[in-house]
Amino acid sequence: MLLTKKLEIELFFEIILFFAGVVIITIFFNNNILLTFLFIVIGVIRKIFWHKKHDVYYFVCGAIIGSLAEIICVYFGVWQYANPSFLGVPMWSPLAWGLVTMLVIQIAEKFIKMKMK
């Protein structure tokens, strides 16, 4: 029971961080430097409190693969950004992709662990 409660608390905070990312993008999308800084802060907070063994790999893979997909889609006109800074995408985009990848994986793993209990 104690492990399940711990997982529920971790799950709650992972979901909060996910939505915090969505909110800061929505509010600060025109300020690339501020948004980049805020994503770094969210990443540091997450690393301090909930760092898992493979998070760095998840983050780097998500940042690279997500950014490449964004660059390709922007290049072919699928969508565009209001304030791009490099190859048609904002400088905060890789940080967002890395964080989202890490959070989605951790959230899914927590649901799996909770279901197994």
Sequence and secondary structure as in RCSB ss.txt:
>XXXX:A:sequence
MLLTKKLEIELFFEIILFFAGVVIITIFFNNNILLTFLFIVIGVIRKIFWHKKHDVYYFVCGAIIGSLAEIICVY
FGVWQYANPSFLGVPMWSPLAWGLVTMLVIQIAEKFIKMKMK
>XXXX:A:secstr
 HHHHHHHHHHHHHHHHHHHHHHHHHHHTT HHHHHHHHHHHHHHHHHHH  TTHHHHHHHHHHHHHHHHHHHHH
TTS   SS  BTTB TTHHHHHHHHHHHHHHHHHHHHHHHH 
